[in-house]
Amino acid sequence: MKMLASCRALLWQVLLRFSYQVVTASLCLGGSDISASVRENSPPGQLVSELSITAEPGSSSVRLCLTGDNKDWFYLEGRTIRLNTSTSRVLDRELQGSVLIAQLTCYEDDVVQTQYRILVEIIDENDNRPHFLPETIQPLTISELTAVDSVVFSVSAVDADGDMISYIIDQSSTDARFFRVDLPNSGNVVLNRPLDYESRTHLQLRIWAQEANTVEKFNTSAVLSIVIEDGDDQYPHFLPCTSVSPGVPVCINPTYTANITHKHQDGVLEFSPGPIRAEDGDRGINTSLVFSPSCGDQGRFVIENTTGEIRLTRPLNDRQLETNFTLRVMVHQEDDRLKYSVASVLIRVLSENRFPPLFNRTTFKGFIIQSSSPASIVSTYGNQVLQVQASDRDFLDGQNPSIHYSLHPLSGLYQVTQGGVLIARTDRLHAFDRHILQVRARDEESGEEALASVDIEVLQRGQTVPHGAFREQQMFGDVDSRLAGGITATVLLMFLSAALLVLLRAARRRRLLRNPDDRAAVAIGKHPNVVNEESSFSGRAFSHQFESSSRCLSLHGRQGVYTRRLSLLSPASSSLSHIIRGATSHSGLSPVSESPPETVLTPQTVLTPQTVLTAGPSTGIHGDDITADDNMKINQSEDPYRAITSVICLSEDSSEDMDTSPQQPITE
């Protein structure tokens, strides 16, 4: 019995302990594993989940703890689990992964009672832009021979958010026309048109990578540098290269010309527009070239196959009939003879150049009428086309085809053609402007030059081009030409008349001043009875008169005696001798007997050699009024250059009578 009682007591103790354990453990029960989700970039304290355990986490007997790898992203607050983030610690799905895992452990009296798993999914947000893989956007090289519509390169971009990417070529790029994207999501870039190394050696292209399945459509771009590799697709060409049209890499081969004379010896010829040179059309490859003659006088001329120099092998014969030689030179690639080019060579045999080019005048006159047209031809007098040309006497017609005309210095308003015609930029000229140009004519064969000036006047709209010298037009303006001629004649006549008067006055003064003895006696402001010793007669004449009274012819009057004296004169001028001869023949001087004079002389009467010699009806003095001594007879056969001078001899005894009656006539 005792044994049975003890067993029962033991059983009850076990049952009591077991029931105690059950009641105690129930405080950590009631919970479960936690599964939640949060968005990346969530703010700090974001609620993750609420706890469902029975006991209060803050009781003394129960304790909750977070454990696990991602426990730091959470913290407990009451019966909740919250997100542990900050401004410097942001939840990023791309860095932390898509799930956070932790454990919640419940302790009761520091004894682990239970554990719950915490699984938190991080919900992705579109917070990343796509970016290109660096290896797909490196500089690349493409051959110019690449076929159109072939894939030339591929690009690839990724998005950390896993968004779908589409690719777009930026059409604002300079070289976007050369490429296109095959499929928007593939990243394959296709050649859209042929490449040409000769026109473009480097291309640039901008490509965009953009999210295709998001609202934000985040994108990024990259610039690709593409180098074009030259391919052997061009033929060689001669230099200098003249393009068929701008932007087209096709050259027109020049014609090389050289001039030689019969005296030209063996040697390398010099050509124009330069030495014979050629280059491969594929400059990036620059294949070696070979020169060879295709036709012509190969016996007289040889060509160097590597340099293209043409040499004369033997001098010309003076009897050679050819005036020029025409050769054809071919150049081809050394590795491909089918890629070749041919140029013409003209060698002219000329006579020796002896004369330089020469303009027929040093200054040309030109006119241009103001206009809005872009270009007009400069004209000259009579509205004729102004042609500035130089002649060369080495040619029979004076026209040297090798003369090149140019303006020196170059002008932005004018240009000259090879025919010597000037063309003006009319829309840039202003009325009344004046331009002085210098035209240079150069003989391209000899290098000799000639210069001439061109004076160009800009006329206003509606103004006609002058027909004559521009100076006359400038002097008279729009005045009628007949009126201008009359004015000119009047001015000229006035000038000639003034000049003639001056000459006559000078001749008269010279004639009167040549010899004082030739002048007549003039009594100015004196009575006739007064002898004016200050008259124009010299003292020598008066002394000679009083000493030789027998040589004087006397005229007797009441108030005085008038005498005439012969004096030998030096030959006078032809005009004076003519007057003397005329006076002598008119007066008829000869020895006559005295007779009462009919002439009435007053003190105001002025006697000059002419009045005495030509005395007659006009003066009242006649030849028979004059008496002379036998030794003073006048011989008309004397020297015609001998002049007769009349001297007035006034008597001192009759001075009083003259003073009282100055106007009385003289009678015998």
Secondary structure, DSSP 8 states (H G I E B T S, - for coil): -HHHHHHHHHHHHHHHHHHHHHHHHTTT-S---EEEEEETT--TT-EEEE---SS-TTSSSEEEEEESTTGGGEEEETTEEEE---SSS---HHHH-SEEEEEEEEEETTEEEEEEEEEEEEE-------EE-GGGSS-EEEETT--TTSEEEE--EE-TT---EEEEE-TTSTTGGGEEESSTTT-EEEE-S---TTT-SEEEEEEEEEESSSSS--EEEEEEEEEEE--S----EEES-EESSTT---EE--EEEEEE-TT--SEE---BSSS-EEE-S-TTT---EEEEEEES-TTTEEE-TTT--EEE-S---TT---SEEEEEEEEEESS-TTSEEEEEEEEEE--------EES-SEEEEEEE--SSS-EE-EEGGGEE-B--EE-TTSTTS--TTEEEEESS--SSEEE-TTSBEEE-GGG--TT-EEEEEEEEEETTT--EEEEEEEEEEE-TT----SS-HHHHHHHTTS-HHHHHHHHHHHHHHHHHHHHHHHHHHHHHHHHHS-GGGS----SSS-TTS--TTSSS-HHHHHHHHH-GGGEEEEE-SS-EEEEEE-------HHHHHHHHHHHHHHT--------------TT----HHHHHT-STTTT--GGG----GGG---TTS-TT--EEEEEE--STTHHHHHH-TT-----
